[in-house]
Amino acid sequence: MTGRDGYELLDSGEGRKLERFGDVTIARPCAQALWAQSLPRGRWERAAAAFDREDGNRWHNRSALPASWTIETAGLKMKLSGTDFGHLGIFPEQREQWRWIRETVRAACAARGGRVSVLNLFAYSGGATIAAAQGGAEACHLDASRGMVQWARENAALNGLEDAPVRWIADDARKFLAREIRRGRRYDAVILDPPTFGRGAKGELYKFERDLPETFSSVAGVLSDNPLFVLFSSHSPGVTPAVAECLVRRAFKGARVECGEMMLQAADASMSVPSGVFARAAFGGNPSGGAA
Ligand SMILES: C[S@@+](CC[C@H](N)C(=O)[O-])C[C@H]1O[C@@H](n2cnc3c(N)ncnc32)[C@H](O)[C@@H]1O
């Protein structure tokens, strides 16, 4: 692998984004790209493969993609593969959060003289779990999909973390939280990126608008007596940074809250594209020096 970062947003516009994942360039939908494209059409047409939702979910030239490949970005290695929904196993807009998690956990472990425990809910392919483990956390990784949990385990192994203290759980987030509260199990930090609409391990429906209040109250119920942070992120329509901040502020009164847009980063920062929002509640001291 070359020294350059494994991810780059090459261009965006006209409802599309052109991204480089390692040496593989892919064009995909990007609803928020309301502007004109900057690169010439020929550059877009040279993408190895393209995905659109114009006529149902559809790949063009999917066979040109490797069955799977690995990139290194934001200090972690991730296995990628083209899925039927146009996802690749990574949400690169989360990279800034992964860096923050790693550094915040590292500083807290040093300050506390031991591991902190981190729960990652709706954990997908494990970027946040791996960042927490790299920082020295003891982690619990939860996702409803067995396939995604397996994918995350492979990613952990790619990062030399196969023996790290991580519990890998395929379950419904609401059921799991209720069980952890009953058992009295507590975590110093919780990360959650709930889907707008999702299915639990046994088909349980997760609906963002219906279930979010209960999820936040359960997250408060599993926090330890010396909590470190709660990191909420979302791609759901209507969730602006200010809405995310309100959610987190109301759930964790007295915490220091930071919020913002997650960005798909281009080499020229002025060409980066907002893609989802985050809000972080930090408690107690300020081990990362970041949260204000
Ligand atoms: C938006 S993705 C999370 C992306 C991830 N945080 C990241 O940035 O890499 C949503 C994930 O939630 C999982 N999911 C959906 N419904 C769920 C439920 N009821 N309980 C647990 N996980 C669920 C899906 O399997 C999927 O992996």
The ligand as an SDF file (V2000), in Angstrom:
LIG
                    3D

 27 29  0  0  0  0  0  0  0  0999 V2000
  -25.9940    3.0530    9.8670 C   0  0  0  0  0  0  0  0  0  0  0  0
  -25.2760    1.4910   10.1950 S   0  0  0  0  0  0  0  0  0  0  0  0
  -24.1020    1.9590   11.3950 C   0  0  0  0  0  0  0  0  0  0  0  0
  -22.7880    2.4170   10.7800 C   0  0  0  0  0  0  0  0  0  0  0  0
  -21.5670    2.3980   11.7330 C   0  0  0  0  0  0  0  0  0  0  0  0
  -21.8290    3.1200   12.9500 N   0  0  0  0  0  0  0  0  0  0  0  0
  -20.3220    2.9420   11.0490 C   0  0  0  0  0  0  0  0  0  0  0  0
  -20.2150    4.1390   10.8790 O   0  0  0  0  0  0  0  0  0  0  0  0
  -19.4740    2.1520   10.6150 O   0  0  0  0  0  0  0  0  0  0  0  0
  -26.5810    0.6880   11.0580 C   0  0  0  0  0  0  0  0  0  0  0  0
  -26.2630   -0.6970   11.6240 C   0  0  0  0  0  0  0  0  0  0  0  0
  -27.3060   -0.9920   12.5530 O   0  0  0  0  0  0  0  0  0  0  0  0
  -27.6000   -2.3760   12.5030 C   0  0  0  0  0  0  0  0  0  0  0  0
  -28.9710   -2.5550   13.0340 N   0  0  0  0  0  0  0  0  0  0  0  0
  -30.1530   -2.2740   12.4370 C   0  0  0  0  0  0  0  0  0  0  0  0
  -31.1800   -2.5280   13.2770 N   0  0  0  0  0  0  0  0  0  0  0  0
  -30.6370   -2.9740   14.4360 C   0  0  0  0  0  0  0  0  0  0  0  0
  -31.1700   -3.3890   15.6880 C   0  0  0  0  0  0  0  0  0  0  0  0
  -32.4740   -3.4220   15.9150 N   0  0  0  0  0  0  0  0  0  0  0  0
  -30.3070   -3.7490   16.6710 N   0  0  0  0  0  0  0  0  0  0  0  0
  -28.9670   -3.7280   16.4430 C   0  0  0  0  0  0  0  0  0  0  0  0
  -28.3950   -3.3480   15.2860 N   0  0  0  0  0  0  0  0  0  0  0  0
  -29.2220   -2.9770   14.2890 C   0  0  0  0  0  0  0  0  0  0  0  0
  -27.4320   -2.7570   11.0380 C   0  0  0  0  0  0  0  0  0  0  0  0
  -27.1670   -4.1460   10.9210 O   0  0  0  0  0  0  0  0  0  0  0  0
  -26.2540   -1.8630   10.6120 C   0  0  0  0  0  0  0  0  0  0  0  0
  -25.0370   -2.5410   10.7090 O   0  0  0  0  0  0  0  0  0  0  0  0
  1  2  1  0
  2  3  1  0
  2 10  1  0
  3  4  1  0
  4  5  1  0
  5  6  1  0
  5  7  1  0
  7  8  2  0
  7  9  1  0
 10 11  1  0
 11 12  1  0
 11 26  1  0
 12 13  1  0
 13 14  1  0
 13 24  1  0
 14 15  1  0
 14 23  1  0
 15 16  2  0
 16 17  1  0
 17 18  1  0
 17 23  2  0
 18 19  1  0
 18 20  2  0
 20 21  1  0
 21 22  2  0
 22 23  1  0
 24 25  1  0
 24 26  1  0
 26 27  1  0
M  CHG  2   2   1   9  -1
M  END
$$$$
